[in-house]
Amino acid sequence: MSDSNSPNKLIGREQEMNELMQALAGTRAEIPMGCVAFVEGVGGLGKSVLMETFGSNLLAEGILYRKIELKTQESPENDQYRLIRELFDEMFLGEKKSLDRAEIWREVLNEIGNFSSVMPILSELLKRLISPINRAFAAYIKKEKQQIELPLDISKTNAARLAQAVKILRTALVRKRFRPTVLIADNFHMVDRESAALLLGLSGALGKMPIMIVCTYRPDELERRTFLRDLVHREFPALEAEGGMVIKNIPLTYLSLGETVKFFKARYPETDLPSQKTCFTLHKKTGGNPLILQEALSYLHNKGVLGDDVRSIEVLREIGTDIAKKGRHIIGLRVDHLKKESKEAYRIHTRASVAGEEFTSKVAGVLTDLDEITVMESLDEAIDTYRLVMRGEEEMLYRFRHALIHEEFFGRATKNKQLSKMLYQKAAKALEQYSESDPAMYNPVRIAELYLGAKEPAQAIKHLKKATQAAARAQAYHELAYLCRLLLSAMKRANVGTNKEHFDLLLILGRTYELLGSKVQAVNVLDKAVRLAEKMEEKVLIATALTFCSISLFHIGEHHKSNKTTNRALHLFQRLELH
């Protein structure tokens, strides 16, 4: 965590910062060596703060960098190839943002040459990676390479040809000089599968460039996504052994007792240092987790007992022994204190949490029936005193300081079912209304989720349909699967939609699972589509669903060498002949 008197100084993270700066120096050498640094740590250990300080150090040395925060797989902001697209934008453009992006890629294509066998795949892949090019790039491709037919679905491409296209791109990248680039990817455990695979495929080229990629992740989240676990712990280390990119693994540890004392001094320099017994109790109760430690100190300060050893120890004894529960318990105590000291600020925090981790003063005003000026004054005062929310990057935008803080307020706001239903409805209508005047605010997924929380599935459906269409166009398959499930559920609850509409959604969801590699889920969904088509007595629909279902079953049978699964697929083909 940062020293309050010196924002670029970390407490207990000096070694990790030195490792990052040493890796950076390697990418700036005369013969550069690209680097991927994996920063590992459970929630609250300060990964984001470490990245903020690293970014400040980069700027102090005149080095520009790009930071992205990866979201959950279902988020519209986490579509295919986002990580690589952000990296390429920074590599190719940098200070040249005013140049025609198609012109930049023309240079790359000249390096590649005319590989007619894989050019369609390669050109379509490049379009995915350089999103702002769109029509300009496609027009150039059609003009210069008449044999190319666009668009092309990469997901249906032969794996060997796609690998050859990536190899050609990698060769072209090695020949071209790029500006030094640093990309920080927060929450790497949320990265899309396509970006991760392509990062691995291009690593041979990136390892010879002045490029540094820093990825932060939670180890518990990584365990849930086996392909990422293998990537971080096995495949990237193997590449380093073969002479590819430099791979740095930087695990964050809990603060020691001495570092806990330093943290106290930095946070409250004007307060007398507590006794050794109090410091020991503070360290034991917080487990050396910087987030929990910061919340505990803020709680003691707000209670007016910080500096009083006897009373501080009495308050600290209230905290349980389970480290996983300590953060939530301390945050709960702090929220209780806010409720006692300022009921208005507590009400604003609680109700605004329904809108999400980020909210505007306008939306908070609607949820609390207060005017916007009152909301802003109350929040600004609470920011300085209680430090539970912070100002966002844009004017009138606020953000809860940590997901655990948001969860605490959200849990309280939705405890009463009748009140939560009303708040969901108000938040949905507010976001809907303000997005009309400011289209950038429009988030169809969030609005739909709020309407579903308000038990108004019919209102949610129109937003879900828009989001589903956008996800399909962008080929954001994780998001598309999530939205199809949500839309099917909403249509069932609202008792709307024809059997044909339900069938189409089931077919899209099944095919999406197939593209994502979730064969078993694909079969389960497509099996439902078959039964629905049989109920409708539509032979064409039955045949379509049976075809896709049997293909998925064959893939499962081949992968697991299962005769039973293969026989089931053959049985489906026999049923198909009957139709």
N, C-alpha and C positions, 0 to 999 in steps of 0.2 A: 504494500500500500504506500501511498505518497506521503512524504513529509509535508505538513501544511505550510511550513516556512520556505520550503524549497521544492516546488512542484516537480522538478526533474529528478529528485532524489527518492529512491525507494528504500523501504525498511525491510530487511530480510530478503531482498531480491537482488542484491548487488551481484552475486555470482551469476544468476540467470541473465541479468542485463549484460554482463561482461561477455558471456557466451554468445549472445545475440550480436553484439558489436564486433566480436572476433569473426563470426560467420559473415557479417556484412563486409568486413575488410577483405575477405577472400574473394568476394564478387567484384571488388574494386581494384584487384591486383592487375598487373600488366597482362598476365594471362589469366583471365577471370575464370572462376569456378562457381557455377550456380549452386544454390543451396536451398533445401527445404528444411525448415525448423519446425518441429512439432512440440508445442508447449502444452503439457498435460497437467490437469489439476481439477479436483472436485469443485463444486460450486462454492464460491466465497473466498477462494485462495488468492484471488487478485489477478486472474489472467487478463481481464479487460483493462485493468489499471496498469498492468505491466505493458500492454500494447500501447496505451495512451502515452505513457512515459517514453517508450521506445520511439513512437512517432514524434514526440517533442524533441528528442535527441537527434532524430534524422533531420528535422527542419532546422535545428540549431547548426547542423553541419552543411546546410544548403542542399539536402537530399529530399526530393519530392517522393511521396509514396501514396498508395491508394489503399484504403481500408474498406472492407465489406463485412457486414454482419449477416451470416447465413441464417435463414429462418428454418422453421420446421418444413418437412417434405411437402406438407399440404399447402404451404404458403405460395401465393402467386408470385412472390418476389424470389422464389428459389427454383426457377425453371431450369430446363436442360442447359448444360454447359455454362452456367453463370460464372463459376469460378474462372474458367479458362477465358471466357469472353472479357471479363474485367482485366485479366492479366494481359491479353493481347491488345486491348484498347490502350493500356498504359505503355506497353512495349512499342507499339507501332506509332502511336500518336504523340504522347508526351506534350511537348510545347508546340507540335505541329497540328493542333486541333483545328486550325483554320483551313488546312489543306483538304483537298478532295480525297475522301477516304478510298474511293475506287482507284485513284491514282497510286496510292500507297500499295494497294493490293496488286495493281498491275505489275509493279516491280517484283513482287513475290512470285507472281505467275510466270514472269519472264525467267526467273531463276529456276522454276520448276520445269519449264519446257512443256512440250505437248505429249503427255502420257495419255493417249486416247482411251486406253482400257479402264483407267480409274479416274479420268478427269471429271466425269459426271458426279461421282461420289465425292471427290475432293472439292469440287466447286460448291456442292450442296453443304458439305461440312463447313467450309469457310463461311458460308452465309449464316450458319448457326452461330459461329464464333464471333463474327463481327456484325452485331445486330444493327448498328446505325447505317450500314451500307445499303441494305435492302435493294430497292429498285436500281440504284446506280450500279451496283456490282452485278446484279443479274443482267442488266442491259449490256454491260461490257462483255460478260461471258458469252451471251448470245451473239454479239457482234463479232467477237474475235474467234470463238470456237463454235462454229455453226452446227457441229455434230452433237452438241450437248442438248439433252432434253430436260427441261426443268418444269415443275419441281420434281424432286426425287425423294422417296422416303428412305432415310438412312437405316431405319430400324429393320427394313426388309432386305437390306443389302447383304450379300455374301460376306461373312466375317473375314475371310482371307483377303478379299479385294479392299475391304475397309482398312485392314491392317496395312496393306500395301500403300493405300492413299496416305495414311498417317506417316508411314516411313518416308514417302516422297516429301511430304510437308516438313518433316523433321530435317531432312537433308537441305531443303531450301532455307530453313531457318538458320542452320549452322553457317551458311554462306553469307548471310546478311548481317550487317552490324546494327545493333539496336542500342538505344539509350539505356543506361543503368536503371533498373526497375526494382521496386520493393512493393510487394503485395501482402497485406495483412488480412487473413481470413479468420474472423472470429466465429466460434461455434462450428469448427470444421466437421464435427460429428453429424451436422445437418446437410453436408454437401450432397449433391445429386450424384448418382452412380456414374453418369456419363462424364461429368467433369473429372471425377476421380480416375476413371479408366484412361481418359485422354491425357491427364497429367502424367500418369505412369508411362503411357506410350510415347510422349514427347520428351520424357526426361533426358534421353540421350542427347537431344539438341539443347535443351534448357541448361544442362550441366556445363555447357561450353560458353554460356552467355553471362553477362553481368546481372543476373537475376536472383532475387531472394524472395522466397515465399514463406511466410510465417503463419502456421496454422495452430489455433488453440482448440482444445477439445476436452470434454469430460470423459474420463476412462469408463465410467459406468454406462454412459450413452454409447460409447464405441462398442462395448460388448454386445449391444443389441443389434448391431449392423455388422454381420460377420465379414462381409466383403471389405469394409473399411478397416476392421481389426487386422485382417490379413495384409491389407495394403500397408498399414503403418508399421506393423511389427515384423512382417516377413518380406514383402515384395520390394519396398523401398530400401531396406538395409541390404538386400541382395544386389540391387542396382549399384549401391555405393561400393560394394565389394568388387563389382565388375568395372569400376572406374567411371561411373555415371555422376549424378549429382552428389554433392556433399549432404549427408543427412544428419541433422542434429536432433537429438531427443532431450528435451529440457523439462524434467518433472518438477513441479512446484511442491514444496514441503510446507508443513505447518511452522509457524513462528516459534522460536525458542523462548525461554523465560526472559533472557536478556533482550531479545528483540521485542518482546511484549512491553518491557520497560521503555525501550526507545520509542515504540509506537505511542505510548502514553505521553511521553515528553513532547513528541512532535504534535500530537493532537491537542494537548492542553498545556502549552509551555508556561502559562502563568499560574498553574495550580501546583501546589507542593507535591512532590513525589510521595506516593503512599508507602507504607511500611513494606518490608520484605514479605510479611505474612499476607498482606492484601494483594500484592503483586502475584504471589504464588497462587492464591485463591482465584484471582482473575484469570491467570493463565490456565489453571486446571479446569475452571468452569467453561471457558471458551474454547479449550482444546488448541489454542494457537491459531485458530481460523481467523484471518483478518476481518472478514465481514462480521462474524459473530462478536469479535472483540470490539469493533467499532460501534456496533449496536449496543453492546453492554455499557461501554463508556458513555455513549449518548444518553442511555437510560439513567445511569448514575448521576450524570450532570443535570438532567432535567428534574430528577428527584431532589436535587440539592444536597446530595450526600458525598459527591466526589471531593476527596481531600479529607474526609472524616473516616478514618480507618474502621472504627467500630461499626458505624452505621453502614458503610460500604459492604463489609463482610456479611452483615445481617441481610442486606438486600440480595447479595450474590448467592446466599444459601437458598433463595427461592428458586434458583435455576436448577433444573434436573441434571441427571448424570449422562443421559444419552446425547451424544454429540449431534446426531442427526436431528434431534428435536430441539436442541438448544437455540438454534437460530430462530426458529419459528416462535419459541417461547419468549425470547427476549424481544423480538419484534412485536409480539402480542402485548407485552408489558408496555412497550413504548407507545403503541397505538392506544392502549387504555389511558396512558398519561395524556396523550393529545385530546382524547375524549373528555377527560376531566378538566383540562385547562382551557380548551376552546371547542365547544360543541359545534360551532359553525364550521370551523376548519375540518373537524372530524367528519361532519356530514358531507362536506364537499369531497374530501378524499375518498370516503366510502362509496358514495354514489357515482363519482367519476370513474371508479375502478371498473364499473360495468361496461364502459365504452372501450376498455382495453388498457394495455400498459402505457399507451400514449393517449392523450386527450387534449382537446382545445378548451379554452375558457368558455367559448360559446356553448359547446356541448355540456360542459359542467354546469353552466348556468341553467340550461334546460332541465337537467336532471335534478337540480336543487331548487328550482323556482326562484333563483336569485338573478339580479342583473349582472352583466359581465364584469363591470368595474368592481363590484363587491367581491366577486369570485377571485379576480386577479389580485386584489389587495390582500384578501385572506390567504391565498396560496403563497404570495410573495413573502408575507410575514412568516408563514409556516415553514417555508424553505430555509429561511435564515435561522429559525429557532429549532425546528424538529428534524430537518434534513431527511424527510421521507419521500419527497418528490424533488425534481430538479427541472429547470427550464430546458425546453427542447431547443433544437437547432433553429427553428423558425419562431417568429413572434407569436405570442399567445398560445404556444404549444408547450405542454408539460408532460413529464415522463416520470413514472415511479422509479426510484433509484435502483431497485433490484426486483427480480421476479418474485422473490419470497415476500417482499413488502406488498406488492400488488396482490398476491394470493391471499394475504391476511385480510386486506380490505375487501377484496372480492368475496371471500368466504362470509364475511359479516354482512355484506350488502345483499347476498342471495340466500341468507339463512331463512328469512321469512318468504315463503313461496308467493304469497299474494303481492308483497312489496316488490320482490324480484321480477315478477311478471310485468308489473307496471314500469319498472326501471328499464327492463329489456325493450319494452315497446317505445318508451320515450327516447332511449338512446338510438334505436333503429330509425325512428322518424326524424330525429335531429340530424343524424349522419346523412340520411336520404335528402333532407331539405338543404343542408349546407353544401352538399356535393353538386346540387343543381347550379349554384352560383360559382362554385369552385370545383370543376371536374377533377382536379388533381386529388381531391379528398375522397373521391368515389372508390370505395372498397366493397364490391358486391358480395364477397365472401363474408366479411365481417357483418354487413347489414343483414344478410340472410341468416347467419348464426344468431344474431340478436332477435330477429323475428321468430325463429324457431324457439328460442328461450321464452319468448312472449306467448308461445302457443298459437302463433299465427302462421302456419306453414304455407297457406295460400299466398301471403305477402312475400314469403321467402323464395317461393318458386321462381318468380320472374327474375330475381337477382341471380339465383343459382343457374338459371338457363344462360344468362349473359356470361357468367364466369366460366361455365362449362364450355361454351363455344370459344371463348378466348383461350382457354387452356388447350383445347383441341387444335386450334390454329397454331399455337406456339409449340405444339407437341410436348407440352409439360406433363408427362405421363403420371408422375406421382400426384400432382395436383388434380389431374383429370380423374383419376381413380377415386380420390377423396370426394370430389364434387359429385360424381355419379352416385356414390353411396348416399351422400347427403340429399341429393335430388330425389332419388328413389324413396328414401325415408319420408321426405316432405310430401311427396305426391301420395304416398300411402296414408299418411296422417290426415291430409286434407281431403282424401277420397276423391282425387281428381286425376285426369289423364286417361287416355284410352289404353286398351291392352297393347295396341301397336306401339304407343309411346313408351310403355313399360318395357316391351320387348326390345325396342331400339336401344334403350339405356342399358339393359342387361347385356346386349350384344357388344356395345361400346366398352362397358366395364370389363367384360370377359376378354376382349381383344387387348385392352390396356394392360390387364394383368399378364397376358401372354407376352406383350412387349417388355414388360418390366421383369420378366423371368419368373413370375409367381405362377407356375403351371397349375398347381393344385387349386389355388383360388380361382384361376381361370376356368378350370373344369367345373367347379362347384357353381359358378355364376352361369356359365353356358348351359349347364344341365337344367337350371331354372328356366333359361330362355327356351330350351327345347320343350319343356313341359307346358310353358305358356303358349307356345306356338301350336302344340297339339290341342290345347284347350280351344284355341281360336280356329282350329282345323284349316290352317293356312299351309299348304304343302311347300310353297316356296320358302316360307319362313322356317318351317321345320327342317328342310334340307340345308338351309344356310347355317342354322344353329348346330345341327348334327355334324356338319363338315368341320366347323371350327372346334367343336368339342372333341371330336375324334382325333384331330391333328394335335391338340394339346395333350390328349391321353397318350398318343404315340410318342411324343417328346418325353413325357414322364417315364414311359416304359423303357425307352432307349437309354435314358439317363440312369435309371435305377436298375436296369437289366431285369425288369419285372415282366414275366410272362403273363401274369394275371392282368396287369394293366394293359398290355398289348392286346390280349384277347378281348378285353372290354372295348378297346378301340375298334377292333375288327367287327365286334358285334354291332357297334354304332354304324359302321360302314354298311353292314348288311341291312340295317334299318333304313339307311339312306337310299339303298337301291329300291326298297319297297315304295319310297315316296317319289 
